[in-house]
């Protein structure tokens, strides 16, 4: 998840293309999507683990 955040901010320093989507470069949009997917997966894994502990404990 940290890589996605780092990549998002590093893209502000690049000046080699101007194709923008919602004011962001395509790599920044990809970083946002990757971060969102990783965050959702992390939350689901944590939630599933807490449910399993309650059932078996």
C-alpha positions in Angstrom: 0.0 0.0 0.0 2.9 2.3 0.7 4.2 1.9 -2.8 0.9 3.2 -4.3 1.1 6.3 -2.1 4.8 6.9 -3.0 4.1 6.4 -6.7 1.2 8.8 -6.6 3.3 11.7 -5.2 6.3 10.9 -7.4 4.2 11.4 -10.5 3.8 15.1 -9.6 7.5 15.5 -10.2 7.4 14.0 -13.8 6.7 16.3 -16.6 6.8 14.1 -19.7 3.1 13.7 -20.4 -0.1 15.7 -20.1 -2.9 13.2 -20.5 -5.0 13.9 -17.5 -8.0 12.2 -16.1 -9.9 14.2 -13.4 -6.8 16.3 -13.1 -4.5 13.4 -12.4 -2.0 11.5 -14.6 -2.8 7.9 -15.6 -0.2 6.5 -13.2 -1.7 8.5 -10.4 -5.1 7.1 -11.2 -3.6 3.6 -11.2 -2.0 4.2 -7.8 -5.3 5.3 -6.3 -7.0 2.2 -7.7 -4.2 -0.1 -6.4 -4.3 1.5 -3.0 -8.1 1.2 -2.8 -8.0 -2.5 -3.7 -5.2 -3.2 -1.2 -7.0 -1.3 1.5 -10.3 -3.3 0.9 -8.3 -6.6 0.8 -6.6 -5.6 4.1 -9.9 -4.8 5.8 -11.6 -7.9 4.6 -8.7 -10.1 5.7 -8.7 -8.5 9.2 -12.5 -8.8 9.4 -12.5 -12.4 8.4 -9.8 -13.2 11.0 -11.7 -11.6 13.8 -14.9 -13.5 12.8 -12.9 -16.8 12.8 -11.5 -16.1 16.2 -15.0 -15.5 17.7 -16.3 -18.7 16.2 -13.5 -20.9 17.4 -12.9 -19.2 20.7 
